[in-house]
């Protein structure tokens, strides 16, 4: 005997793409505001000073976007592939520090001390991801951790040293707090108030702490080098003329093809496809803006070394719009197949 199956009504709700794009960009930013053209507002302080701010900063408040975030909780992304080595190592270093704090708590460390250390580690991780990069843009900073000229100078080789004309008499609290917090963890390991099971456990914690400390500060050094490299890139792009070009060449992450119902014999030992990307940056004479032309070369099998990218040729000219640019480099890659 059959029964009637009740149909569940389904409704389709049309979403405004503009509002959807605004929400996605909102939740993706480290700070919950948008620097968009919604007008300006001038605030007059009691001292007579006037501050100009964006209206969107003033009206964001506890808006509907915050209520959406309360309903849909944030979650941590997992199984990420192709992460930058220093970024992944930094996350691993902070996780190791937190695990050490947990072990110290189980061995008799103060609960208040453990909570303070975890809070400082969280603030330090946030600081490296957001504010520290901004502070490193100044090569004349009075803070030694922010001065790129001082931080990137080789202490042993005089040819790679720079002399600062200013004094380093200021240390930012965020930088010093991160250093003191990491040092406080190793001090707590040596503290007699913490009862570890054996000497081997103490040595193991000290080894993990040393390795985590290296990974965290390697990330900090990488940020300084990246900002210095970006400043060098901008120093080349700013005076770039319309009859010249800047070529940036690098290997991209290997592409692993996916198949539907792939057999194990095809899945195991799969080799990725090599990508080589060449970006040629030129300046448009019409609006004085920058244009990027990307050339992507794919190889089934290729060694990612100098010999694969050194072969180039220069055509007599390339037509760009109504303008003919002489001697524009076009890169052709050759591989030993």
PAZAPA-4460 file (N, C-alpha, C; in steps of 0.05 Angstrom, whole numbers, plus 32768, in hexadecimal, padded with zeros to 4 digits):
% residues 337
    n_x    n_y    n_z   ca_x   ca_y   ca_z    c_x    c_y    c_z   seq   type   mol
   8011   7FE8   8000   8000   8000   8000   8012   8019   8000     1      X     A
   800C   802B   7FEE   801D   8043   7FEB   8013   805A   7FFC     2      X     A
   8025   806C   8001   801E   8084   8010   8026   809D   8000     3      X     A
   8017   80B1   8004   801D   80CA   7FF6   8035   80D8   8003     4      X     A
   8047   80DF   7FF2   805F   80EC   7FFC   805B   810A   7FFC     5      X     A
   805E   8115   8014   805A   8132   8016   8072   8141   800A     6      X     A
   806D   8154   7FFA   8082   8164   7FEE   8088   817C   7FFF     7      X     A
   80A1   817F   8005   80AA   8196   8014   80AE   81AE   8002     8      X     A
   80A1   81C3   8008   80A4   81DB   7FF6   80C0   81E6   7FF8     9      X     A
   80CB   81ED   7FE2   80E6   81FA   7FE1   80E3   8216   7FD4    10      X     A
   80F0   8229   7FE0   80EE   8244   7FD7   8109   824E   7FCD    11      X     A
   8109   825C   7FB8   8121   8268   7FAE   8122   8286   7FB4    12      X     A
   8137   828E   7FC0   813A   82AA   7FC8   8150   82B6   7FB7    13      X     A
   8149   82CB   7FA9   815C   82D9   7F99   816D   82EC   7FAA    14      X     A
   8187   82EA   7FA7   819A   82FA   7FB6   81A6   830F   7FA4    15      X     A
   81A6   8327   7FAE   81B2   833D   7F9F   81D0   8339   7F9E    16      X     A
   81DC   8337   7F87   81F8   8332   7F84   8209   8348   7F90    17      X     A
   81FF   8360   7F8F   820F   8376   7F9B   8210   8373   7FB9    18      X     A
   81FA   836C   7FC6   81FA   8369   7FE3   820A   8350   7FEB    19      X     A
   8208   833B   7FDA   8218   8323   7FE0   8236   8328   7FDE    20      X     A
   823E   8337   7FCA   825A   833E   7FC7   8264   834F   7FDE    21      X     A
   8253   8361   7FE7   825A   8372   7FFE   825D   8362   8017    22      X     A
   824C   834F   801C   824E   833E   8034   8267   832D   8034    23      X     A
   826C   8320   801C   8284   830F   801B   829E   831F   801F    24      X     A
   829F   8336   8013   82B7   8347   8018   82B9   8350   8034    25      X     A
   82A2   8354   8041   82A1   835D   805D   82AD   8348   8070    26      X     A
   82A4   832F   806D   82AD   831A   807F   82C9   8311   8079    27      X     A
   82D4   8318   8062   82EF   830F   805A   8304   8323   8063    28      X     A
   82FD   833A   806D   8311   834E   8075   8319   834A   8092    29      X     A
   8333   8351   8099   833B   834F   80B5   832D   8363   80C7    30      X     A
   8324   8379   80BC   8315   838D   80CB   82FA   8390   80BE    31      X     A
   82E5   8394   80CD   82CA   8394   80C3   82C3   83B1   80BB    32      X     A
   82CF   83BA   80A6   82C6   83D3   809A   82CF   83D2   807C    33      X     A
   82C3   83E4   806D   82C8   83E6   8051   82D0   8403   804A    34      X     A
   82E6   8406   803C   82EE   8421   8032   82E2   8425   8017    35      X     A
   82C9   842B   8016   82BB   8430   7FFC   82AF   844C   7FFC    36      X     A
   82A7   8455   7FE5   829E   8470   7FE2   8281   8474   7FEB    37      X     A
   827D   8475   8004   8263   847A   800F   8261   8496   801B    38      X     A
   8274   84A7   8015   8274   84C2   801F   8285   84C6   8037    39      X     A
   828B   84DE   803E   829C   84E4   8055   828D   84F3   806A    40      X     A
   8297   84F2   8082   828B   8500   8099   82A1   850D   80A9    41      X     A
   829E   8527   80AF   82B2   8536   80BE   82A9   8538   80DB    42      X     A
   82BA   852F   80ED   82B5   8530   810A   82C6   8546   8116    43      X     A
   82B9   8556   8127   82C7   856C   8134   82CA   8565   8152    44      X     A
   82E3   8564   815B   82E8   855D   8177   82E7   8575   8189    45      X     A
   82E7   8570   81A3   82E6   8587   81B6   82FE   8599   81B4    46      X     A
   8315   858D   81AC   832D   859D   81AA   832E   85AE   8191    47      X     A
   831A   85AB   817F   831A   85BA   8166   8324   85AB   814F    48      X     A
   8330   8594   8153   833B   8584   813D   8324   8577   812E    49      X     A
   8327   8575   8114   8313   8569   8102   831D   854F   80F7    50      X     A
   830D   853A   80F8   8314   8520   80EE   8301   8519   80D7    51      X     A
   830C   8510   80C1   82FC   8508   80AA   82FC   84E9   80A9    52      X     A
   82E4   84DD   80A8   82E2   84C0   80A8   82CC   84B8   8095    53      X     A
   82CD   849F   808C   82BA   8494   807A   829F   848F   8089    54      X     A
   8289   8494   807B   826F   848F   8087   826B   8471   808D    55      X     A
   8277   8460   807D   8273   8443   8081   8280   843A   809B    56      X     A
   8296   8447   80A4   82A1   8440   80BD   828F   8448   80D4    57      X     A
   8281   845E   80D0   8270   8469   80E6   8256   8459   80E8    58      X     A
   824B   844F   80D2   8231   8442   80D3   8232   8424   80D5    59      X     A
   824A   8417   80D5   824B   83FA   80D4   823E   83EE   80ED    60      X     A
   8247   83F7   8105   823A   83EF   811E   8232   83D2   8120    61      X     A
   821C   83CC   812F   8211   83B1   8131   81FC   83AE   811B    62      X     A
   8206   83AC   8103   81F4   83AB   80EC   81EA   838F   80E6    63      X     A
   81DC   838C   80D0   81D2   8372   80C8   81E8   835E   80C3    64      X     A
   81FF   8368   80B9   8216   8357   80B4   821F   8349   80CD    65      X     A
   8220   8357   80E3   8228   834B   80FC   8214   8336   8105    66      X     A
   81FA   833B   8100   81E6   8327   8108   81E8   830E   80F7    67      X     A
   81F0   8311   80DE   81F4   82FA   80CD   820C   82E9   80D7    68      X     A
   8221   82F7   80E0   8238   82E9   80EB   8231   82DA   8104    69      X     A
   821F   82E4   8114   8217   82D7   812C   8208   82BD   8126    70      X     A
   81F8   82BD   8111   81E9   82A5   810A   81FC   8290   80FD    71      X     A
   820C   829A   80EA   821F   8288   80DC   823A   828C   80E8    72      X     A
   8242   8279   80F9   825C   827B   8107   8273   8276   80F3    73      X     A
   8289   8283   80FA   82A1   827F   80EA   82AD   8264   80F0    74      X     A
   82BB   8258   80DD   82C8   823F   80E0   82E3   8240   80D4    75      X     A
   82F4   822E   80DD   830F   822D   80D3   8311   821B   80BB    76      X     A
   831F   8226   80A6   8323   8216   808E   8338   8201   8092    77      X     A
   8334   81EA   8087   8346   81D4   808B   834E   81C9   806F    78      X     A
   8362   81B8   806F   836C   81AB   8057   8373   81BF   8041    79      X     A
   8381   81D4   804A   838B   81E8   8036   83A4   81DD   8029    80      X     A
   83A7   81E3   800F   83BE   81D9   8000   83CC   81F1   7FF4    81      X     A
   83E7   81EE   7FF1   83F7   8202   7FE4   83FB   821B   7FF4    82      X     A
   83FA   8219   800F   83FE   8230   8020   841B   8239   801F    83      X     A
   8420   8253   8023   843B   825D   8026   8448   824F   803E    84      X     A
   8462   8248   803A   8470   8239   804F   8471   8248   8069    85      X     A
   8477   8262   8067   847A   8272   8080   845F   8276   808D    86      X     A
   844A   8279   807E   842F   827D   808A   8426   8263   8098    87      X     A
   842A   824C   808B   8422   8233   8098   8434   822D   80B0    88      X     A
   844E   8234   80AF   8460   822F   80C5   8458   8242   80DD    89      X     A
   8450   825A   80D7   8448   826C   80EC   8430   8261   80FC    90      X     A
   841C   8258   80ED   8404   824C   80FA   840C   8234   810B    91      X     A
   841E   8223   8100   8427   820C   810F   8437   8214   8128    92      X     A
   8447   822A   8126   8456   8233   813D   8444   823D   8154    93      X     A
   842F   824C   814D   841C   8255   8162   840D   823E   816E    94      X     A
   8405   822A   815D   83F7   8213   8168   8409   8203   817B    95      X     A
   8423   8201   8174   8435   81F3   8186   8438   8202   81A0    96      X     A
   8439   821D   81A0   843B   822C   81B8   8422   8227   81CA    97      X     A
   840B   8227   81BE   83F3   8222   81CE   83F2   8205   81D9    98      X     A
   83FD   81F2   81CB   83FE   81D7   81D5   8412   81D5   81ED    99      X     A
   8428   81E4   81EB   843B   81E5   8201   842E   81F1   821A   100      X     A
   841E   8206   8216   8410   8213   822D   83FC   81FF   8239   101      X     A
   83EF   81EF   8229   83DC   81DB   8233   83EB   81C6   8244   102      X     A
   8402   81BE   823B   8411   81AA   824A   841B   81B6   8265   103      X     A
   8423   81D0   8264   842C   81DD   827C   8415   81E0   8290   104      X     A
   83FD   81E5   8286   83E6   81E7   8297   83E0   81CD   82A6   105      X     A
   83E3   81B7   8297   83DF   819C   82A3   83F5   8195   82B7   106      X     A
   840C   81A3   82B4   8422   819D   82C6   8424   81AF   82DE   107      X     A
   8410   81C1   82E1   8410   81D2   82F9   8413   81F0   82F4   108      X     A
   8413   81F9   82DB   8415   8215   82D5   83FB   8223   82DD   109      X     A
   83FD   823D   82E4   83E6   824C   82ED   83D2   824F   82D6   110      X     A
   83B9   824C   82DD   83A3   824F   82C9   83A3   826B   82BE   111      X     A
   83A6   827F   82D0   83A6   829B   82C7   83BD   82A0   82B4   112      X     A
   83D5   8295   82BA   83EC   8299   82A9   83E7   828C   828E   113      X     A
   83DB   8275   828D   83D6   8267   8273   83C2   8277   8262   114      X     A
   83AD   8282   826F   839A   8292   8260   83A7   82AB   8254   115      X     A
   83B8   82B8   8264   83C6   82D0   825B   83D9   82CA   8243   116      X     A
   83E7   82B3   8245   83F9   82AC   8230   83EA   82A6   8216   117      X     A
   83D3   8297   8218   83C3   8291   8201   83B8   82AB   81F4   118      X     A
   83B0   82BD   8205   83A5   82D7   81FA   83BB   82E6   81EC   119      X     A
   83D3   82E7   81F7   83E9   82F5   81EB   83F2   82E8   81D1   120      X     A
   83F2   82CD   81D0   83F9   82BF   81B7   83E4   82C5   81A1   121      X     A
   83CB   82C6   81A9   83B6   82CC   8195   83B9   82E8   818B   122      X     A
   83BF   82FC   819D   83C3   8317   8194   83DC   8319   8182   123      X     A
   83F1   830B   8189   8409   830B   8179   8405   8300   815D   124      X     A
   83F5   82EB   815B   83F0   82DF   8141   83DF   82F3   8130   125      X     A
   83CC   8300   813D   83BC   8314   812F   83CD   832C   8126   126      X     A
   83DF   8333   8137   83F0   834A   8131   8402   8345   8119   127      X     A
   840D   832D   8117   841E   8326   8100   840E   8325   80E6   128      X     A
   83F5   831E   80E8   83E4   831B   80D0   83D9   8336   80C6   129      X     A
   83D8   834A   80D8   83CB   8363   80D0   83DD   837B   80D3   130      X     A
   83E2   8384   80EB   83EF   839E   80EF   840D   839E   80E9   131      X     A
   841A   8388   80EE   8437   8388   80EB   8440   838E   80CF   132      X     A
   8431   8385   80BB   8438   838A   809F   8436   83A8   8099   133      X     A
   8423   83B5   80A5   8420   83D2   80A0   8437   83E2   80AD   134      X     A
   843F   83DA   80C5   8455   83E9   80D2   8470   83E5   80C3   135      X     A
   8473   83CF   80B5   848D   83CA   80A8   8490   83D9   808E   136      X     A
   847C   83E9   8086   847E   83F9   806E   8491   8411   8072   137      X     A
   8497   8418   808A   84A8   842F   8090   84C4   8425   8095   138      X     A
   84D7   842E   8084   84F3   8426   8087   8502   8439   8099   139      X     A
   84F5   844C   80A5   8501   845E   80B8   84F4   845E   80D3   140      X     A
   84E9   8447   80DA   84DB   8444   80F3   84EF   8443   810A   141      X     A
   84E6   844F   8121   84F7   844F   8139   84F5   8434   8147   142      X     A
   84E4   8422   813F   84E2   8408   814B   84F4   83F5   813B   143      X     A
   8506   83E7   8147   8518   83D5   8138   850A   83BE   812A   144      X     A
   84F3   83B5   8135   84E4   83A0   8128   84D6   83A9   810F   145      X     A
   84D2   83C3   810B   84C4   83CE   80F4   84D6   83DA   80E0   146      X     A
   84EE   83E1   80E7   8501   83EF   80D5   850C   83DA   80C2   147      X     A
   8505   83DB   80A9   850E   83C7   8095   852C   83C9   8090   148      X     A
   8536   83E2   8090   8553   83E6   808C   8564   83D8   80A1   149      X     A
   855B   83DA   80BA   8569   83CE   80D0   8564   83AF   80D0   150      X     A
   854B   83A7   80CC   8545   838A   80CE   8551   837A   80B8   151      X     A
   8555   8385   80A0   855F   8376   8089   857D   8379   8085   152      X     A
   858A   8387   8097   85A7   838A   8095   85B5   8371   80A0   153      X     A
   85C9   8368   8091   85D9   8350   8099   85EC   8359   80AF   154      X     A
   85EB   834C   80C6   85FD   8355   80DC   861A   834D   80D7   155      X     A
   8620   833C   80C4   863B   8333   80C0   8647   833D   80A6   156      X     A
   8638   833F   8091   8642   8349   8077   863D   8367   8074   157      X     A
   8653   8376   8072   8650   8393   8071   8644   839C   8056   158      X     A
   8646   838C   8041   863A   8394   8028   861C   8393   8028   159      X     A
   8610   8385   803B   85F3   8383   803D   85E9   8390   8056   160      X     A
   85F5   83A6   805E   85ED   83B4   8076   85E5   83D1   806E   161      X     A
   85D2   83DB   807D   85C9   83F7   8079   85CC   8406   8094   162      X     A
   85D2   841F   8092   85D5   842F   80AA   85BC   8441   80AE   163      X     A
   85AF   843D   80C4   8597   844D   80CA   859F   8468   80D5   164      X     A
   8593   847D   80CA   8598   8498   80D3   8587   84A0   80EB   165      X     A
   8577   848E   80F5   8565   8494   810B   856B   847F   8121   166      X     A
   8561   8485   8139   8565   8473   8150   854D   8461   8154   167      X     A
   8552   8449   815E   853D   8436   8164   8538   8437   8182   168      X     A
   8529   844C   8189   8523   8450   81A6   8507   8449   81AE   169      X     A
   84F7   843D   819B   84DB   8437   81A0   84D6   841A   8199   170      X     A
   84C9   840C   81AB   84C1   83F0   81A6   84A3   83ED   81AA   171      X     A
   8496   83E3   8195   8479   83E1   8196   8471   83CA   81AA   172      X     A
   845C   83CF   81B8   8453   83BC   81CD   844C   83A1   81C1   173      X     A
   8440   83A1   81A9   8438   8387   819D   8450   8376   8197   174      X     A
   8466   8382   818D   847E   8372   8187   848A   8368   81A0   175      X     A
   848C   8379   81B4   8499   8371   81CD   8488   835D   81DD   176      X     A
   846E   835F   81DB   845C   834C   81E9   845F   8330   81DD   177      X     A
   8461   832E   81C2   8465   8314   81B5   847F   8308   81BE   178      X     A
   8495   8318   81BF   84AF   830D   81C7   84AE   8304   81E4   179      X     A
   84A3   8315   81F5   84A3   830E   8212   8491   82F6   8218   180      X     A
   847B   82F3   8208   8469   82DC   820C   8477   82C2   8204   181      X     A
   8486   82C2   81EE   8494   82AA   81E6   84AA   82A3   81FA   182      X     A
   84B7   82B8   8205   84CC   82B3   8219   84C0   82A9   8233   183      X     A
   84A8   82B3   8239   849B   82AA   8252   8494   828D   8252   184      X     A
   848E   8282   823A   8487   8266   8238   849F   8254   823F   185      X     A
   84B7   825B   8234   84CE   824B   823A   84D7   824F   8257   186      X     A
   84D3   8267   8262   84D9   826B   827E   84C7   825A   8290   187      X     A
   84AE   8257   8288   849C   8246   8298   84A3   8229   8296   188      X     A
   84AF   8221   8280   84B8   8205   827E   84CE   81FF   8292   189      X     A
   84E0   8213   8295   84F6   8210   82A8   84EE   8216   82C5   190      X     A
   84D6   8220   82C9   84CD   8228   82E4   84CB   820F   82F6   191      X     A
   84D4   8211   830F   84D1   81FA   8321   84B5   81F5   832B   192      X     A
   84A3   8209   8326   8487   8205   832E   8478   81F3   831C   193      X     A
   8483   81ED   8305   8476   81DB   82F2   8482   81C0   82F5   194      X     A
   8471   81AD   82FB   847B   8192   8300   8477   8180   82E7   195      X     A
   848B   817F   82D6   848B   816E   82BF   8491   8151   82C7   196      X     A
   848A   813F   82B5   848D   8123   82BD   84AA   811B   82BE   197      X     A
   84BA   8124   82AB   84D6   811C   82AA   84E6   8131   829C   198      X     A
   8500   812D   829D   8512   8140   8290   850F   813E   8271   199      X     A
   8509   8127   8267   8504   8124   824A   84EC   8134   8241   200      X     A
   84D7   8135   8251   84C0   8145   824A   84C7   8163   8249   201      X     A
   84D7   816C   825C   84E0   8188   825C   84F0   818E   8243   202      X     A
   8503   817D   823C   8514   8181   8224   8503   8181   820B   203      X     A
   84EF   8170   820A   84DD   816F   81F3   84CD   8189   81F0   204      X     A
   84C3   8193   8206   84B4   81AD   8205   84C7   81C4   81FD   205      X     A
   84DF   81C4   8207   84F2   81D9   81FF   84F9   81D7   81E1   206      X     A
   84FB   81BE   81D7   8501   81BB   81BA   84E9   81C5   81A9   207      X     A
   84D1   81BD   81B1   84B9   81C6   81A2   84B7   81E5   81A4   208      X     A
   84BD   81F0   81BB   84BB   820D   81BE   84CF   821B   81AC   209      X     A
   84E8   8211   81AB   84FC   821D   819A   84F4   821C   817C   210      X     A
   84EA   8205   8174   84E2   8202   8158   84CA   8214   8152   211      X     A
   84B7   8217   8164   84A0   8228   815F   84A8   8246   815E   212      X     A
   84BB   824D   8170   84C5   8269   8170   84D2   8270   8156   213      X     A
   84E2   825E   814B   84EF   8263   8131   84DA   8267   811B   214      X     A
   84C5   8256   811A   84B1   8258   8105   84A2   8273   8107   215      X     A
   849C   827C   8120   848D   8295   8123   849E   82AD   811A   216      X     A
   84B7   82AD   8122   84C8   82C4   811B   84D1   82C3   80FE   217      X     A
   84D1   82AB   80F2   84D6   82A9   80D5   84C0   82B6   80C5   218      X     A
   84A7   82B3   80CF   8491   82C0   80C2   8493   82DE   80C4   219      X     A
   849C   82E7   80DC   84A0   8304   80E0   84B5   830F   80CD   220      X     A
   84CB   8300   80CA   84E0   8309   80B7   84D6   8309   809B   221      X     A
   84C6   82F5   8094   84BB   82F4   8079   84AA   830C   8072   222      X     A
   849A   8315   8086   848A   832D   8081   849B   8346   807B   223      X     A
   84B1   8349   808A   84C3   835F   8085   84CF   835E   8069   224      X     A
   84D8   8346   8061   84E3   8343   8046   84CF   8348   8030   225      X     A
   84B6   833E   8035   84A1   8342   8021   849A   835F   801D   226      X     A
   8499   836F   8033   8493   838B   8031   84AA   839A   8023   227      X     A
   84C2   8392   8029   84D9   839F   801C   84D9   8399   7FFE   228      X     A
   84D2   8380   7FF7   84D1   8378   7FDB   84BA   8387   7FCC   229      X     A
   84A3   838A   7FDA   848D   8399   7FCE   8495   83B6   7FCA   230      X     A
   84A3   83C2   7FDC   84AC   83DE   7FD9   84BF   83E0   7FC1   231      X     A
   84D1   83CC   7FBE   84E3   83CC   7FA7   84D3   83C9   7F8C   232      X     A
   84BE   83B9   7F8D   84AE   83B6   7F75   84A0   83D0   7F6E   233      X     A
   8495   83DE   7F82   8488   83F7   7F7D   849B   840D   7F73   234      X     A
   84B4   840B   7F7C   84C8   841F   7F73   84CF   841B   7F55   235      X     A
   84CA   8403   7F4B   84CE   83FE   7F2E   84B5   8405   7F1F   236      X     A
   849D   8400   7F2A   8484   8405   7F1B   847D   8422   7F1A   237      X     A
   8484   8432   7F2E   847C   844E   7F2E   8489   845E   7F18   238      X     A
   84A3   845B   7F12   84AE   846A   7EFB   84AC   845B   7EE1   239      X     A
   849D   8445   7EE0   849B   8436   7EC7   848E   8446   7EB1   240      X     A
   849B   8447   7E9A   8491   8456   7E83   8481   8444   7E70   241      X     A
   8473   8450   7E5E   8461   8440   7E4C   8471   8430   7E38   242      X     A
   848A   8436   7E33   849A   8427   7E20   84AC   8412   7E2E   243      X     A
   84A8   840C   7E47   84B7   83F8   7E56   84A4   83E5   7E64   244      X     A
   84AF   83D0   7E6F   849E   83BC   7E7B   84AE   83AE   7E92   245      X     A
   849F   83A4   7EA5   84AA   8394   7EBB   849F   8378   7EB9   246      X     A
   84B1   8364   7EB8   84A9   8348   7EB5   84AE   833A   7ECF   247      X     A
   8499   832C   7ED9   849B   831C   7EF2   8495   8300   7EEA   248      X     A
   84A8   82EE   7EF0   84A5   82D2   7EE7   84A8   82C0   7F00   249      X     A
   8497   82AC   7F01   8498   8299   7F18   8488   8280   7F11   250      X     A
   848E   826B   7F1F   847F   8252   7F1C   8467   8252   7F2F   251      X     A
   8450   824A   7F25   8438   8248   7F35   8436   822C   7F41   252      X     A
   8423   8229   7F53   841F   820E   7F5F   8416   81FA   7F4A   253      X     A
   8420   81E2   7F4C   8419   81CE   7F38   83FC   81C8   7F38   254      X     A
   83F1   81C3   7F20   83D5   81BD   7F1D   83D1   819F   7F1D   255      X     A
   83C0   8195   7F2E   83B9   8179   7F30   839E   8175   7F24   256      X     A
   839C   8167   7F0E   8382   8163   7F01   8371   814F   7F11   257      X     A
   8357   8154   7F11   8344   8143   7F1F   8332   8135   7F0B   258      X     A
   832C   811D   7F10   831B   810D   7EFF   8303   8103   7F0F   259      X     A
   82ED   80FF   7F01   82D5   80F3   7F0E   82D9   80D5   7F10   260      X     A
   82D5   80CA   7F28   82D9   80AE   7F2D   82F5   80A5   7F24   261      X     A
   8309   80B2   7F2E   8325   80AC   7F27   832E   8092   7F33   262      X     A
   833B   8081   7F24   8345   8068   7F2E   835E   806C   7F3E   263      X     A
   8363   8059   7F51   837B   805B   7F61   8394   805A   7F51   264      X     A
   8395   804B   7F3C   83AC   8049   7F2B   83B3   8064   7F1E   265      X     A
   839E   8075   7F1A   83A3   808F   7F0F   83A8   80A4   7F24   266      X     A
   839E   809F   7F3C   83A1   80B3   7F52   83BC   80B2   7F5F   267      X     A
   83C7   8099   7F65   83E0   8097   7F72   83F7   809F   7F5F   268      X     A
   840A   80AE   7F69   8421   80B6   7F59   841A   80CB   7F44   269      X     A
   8404   80D9   7F47   83FD   80ED   7F33   8410   8105   7F34   270      X     A
   8419   810E   7F1D   842B   8124   7F1C   841C   813D   7F12   271      X     A
   8422   8153   7F1E   8414   816C   7F17   841F   8178   7EFE   272      X     A
   840F   818A   7EF3   8416   8198   7EDB   8424   81B2   7EE3   273      X     A
   843C   81B7   7ED7   844C   81CF   7EDE   8440   81E8   7ED0   274      X     A
   843D   81FD   7EE1   8434   8217   7ED7   844B   822A   7EDA   275      X     A
   8450   8239   7EC5   8462   8250   7EC7   8454   8269   7EBE   276      X     A
   8454   827E   7ECF   8445   8296   7EC9   8459   82AD   7EC6   277      X     A
   8456   82BC   7EB0   8466   82D4   7EAA   8452   82EB   7EA8   278      X     A
   8455   82FF   7EBA   8445   8317   7EBA   8455   832E   7EB0   279      X     A
   844C   833B   7E9B   8459   8352   7E90   8448   836B   7E96   280      X     A
   8454   837D   7EA6   8445   8395   7EAF   844E   83AD   7E9E   281      X     A
   843C   83BA   7E92   8441   83D2   7E82   842F   83E9   7E8B   282      X     A
   8436   8401   7E82   8427   8419   7E89   8418   8422   7E70   283      X     A
   83FE   8428   7E74   83ED   8431   7E5E   83F1   844F   7E5B   284      X     A
   83F8   8458   7E43   83FD   8474   7E3F   83E4   8485   7E3F   285      X     A
   83CC   8478   7E3B   83B3   8487   7E3A   83AB   8491   7E55   286      X     A
   83AA   847F   7E69   83A1   8487   7E84   83B6   8484   7E99   287      X     A
   83CF   847E   7E90   83E6   847C   7EA2   83E2   8465   7EB7   288      X     A
   83D1   8452   7EB1   83CD   843B   7EC3   83DF   8424   7EBB   289      X     A
   83E0   8410   7ECD   83F0   83F8   7EC8   83DF   83E2   7EBD   290      X     A
   83EA   83D3   7EAA   83DD   83BD   7E9E   83EF   83A4   7EA1   291      X     A
   83E2   838D   7EA5   83F0   8374   7EAA   83E8   8360   7E94   292      X     A
   83FC   8355   7E86   83F7   8340   7E73   8405   8326   7E7E   293      X     A
   83F5   8311   7E82   83FF   82F9   7E8E   8402   82E3   7E78   294      X     A
   8419   82D6   7E78   841E   82C0   7E66   8422   82A7   7E77   295      X     A
   8412   8293   7E72   8413   827A   7E82   841C   8263   7E70   296      X     A
   8430   8255   7E79   843B   823E   7E6A   8437   8225   7E7A   297      X     A
   842D   8210   7E6E   8428   81F6   7E7B   843A   81E1   7E70   298      X     A
   8443   81CF   7E82   8455   81BA   7E7B   844C   81A0   7E88   299      X     A
   844B   818B   7E79   8445   8171   7E85   845C   8168   7E97   300      X     A
   8475   816D   7E8F   848C   8165   7E9E   84A2   8179   7E9A   301      X     A
   84AC   8185   7EAF   84BF   819B   7EAD   84CD   819F   7EC8   302      X     A
   84E7   81A4   7EC7   84F6   81AA   7EDF   84F3   81C8   7EE4   303      X     A
   84EB   81CF   7EFC   84E7   81EC   7F03   8501   81F8   7F0B   304      X     A
   8512   81FD   7EF8   852D   8208   7EFD   8532   821F   7EEA   305      X     A
   854A   822A   7EEB   8552   8241   7EDB   8552   823A   7EBD   306      X     A
   855A   8222   7EB6   855C   821B   7E9A   8541   821A   7E8C   307      X     A
   852B   8218   7E9B   8511   8217   7E8F   8506   8233   7E88   308      X     A
   8512   8248   7E94   8506   8262   7E90   851A   8276   7E84   309      X     A
   8533   826E   7E80   8547   8282   7E77   8546   8288   7E5A   310      X     A
   8539   8276   7E4A   8538   827B   7E2D   8522   828F   7E26   311      X     A
   852A   82A5   7E1B   8517   82BA   7E14   851D   82C4   7DF8   312      X     A
   850A   82D2   7DEC   850E   82DF   7DD3   8500   82FA   7DD4   313      X     A
   8509   830D   7DC4   84FE   8327   7DC4   84F5   832E   7DA8   314      X     A
   84DB   8330   7DA3   84D1   8337   7D89   84D8   8354   7D82   315      X     A
   84D5   835B   7D69   84DC   8376   7D61   84C9   838A   7D6D   316      X     A
   84AF   8383   7D70   849C   8396   7D7C   8483   8387   7D83   317      X     A
   8474   8393   7D95   845A   8389   7D9D   8446   83A0   7D9C   318      X     A
   842F   839B   7D91   841B   83B0   7D8F   8409   83AF   7DA8   319      X     A
   8407   83C6   7DB5   83F7   83C8   7DCD   83E3   83DF   7DC8   320      X     A
   83CA   83D7   7DC2   83B6   83EB   7DBB   83BE   83F8   7DA1   321      X     A
   83C0   8412   7DA1   83C9   8421   7D89   83E6   8428   7D8B   322      X     A
   83F4   841D   7D9F   8410   8424   7DA4   8421   840B   7D9E   323      X     A
   8438   8410   7D91   844A   83FA   7D8B   8462   83FC   7D9E   324      X     A
   8466   83E8   7DAF   847B   83E9   7DC2   8493   83D9   7DB8   325      X     A
   84AA   83E5   7DB6   84C1   83D7   7DAD   84CE   83C5   7DC2   326      X     A
   84D9   83AF   7DBA   84E9   839E   7DCB   84DA   8396   7DE5   327      X     A
   84C1   838E   7DE3   84B3   8384   7DFA   84BA   8366   7DFE   328      X     A
   84C4   835E   7E15   84CC   8343   7E19   84B5   8330   7E1B   329      X     A
   84B5   831B   7E0B   84A2   8305   7E0D   84B1   82EC   7E13   330      X     A
   84A8   82DE   7E28   84B7   82C7   7E32   84AC   82AD   7E27   331      X     A
   84BE   829C   7E1D   84B6   8282   7E13   84C7   826E   7E23   332      X     A
   84B9   825B   7E2E   84C7   8247   7E3F   84CC   822D   7E2F   333      X     A
   84E2   8222   7E34   84E9   8209   7E28   84EF   81F5   7E3E   334      X     A
   84E6   81DD   7E3A   84EB   81C8   7E4E   84F5   81AF   7E40   335      X     A
   8504   819F   7E4F   850E   8186   7E45   84F8   8171   7E49   336      X     A
   84E8   816C   7E35   84D2   8159   7E37   84DD   813D   7E2F   337      X     A
***
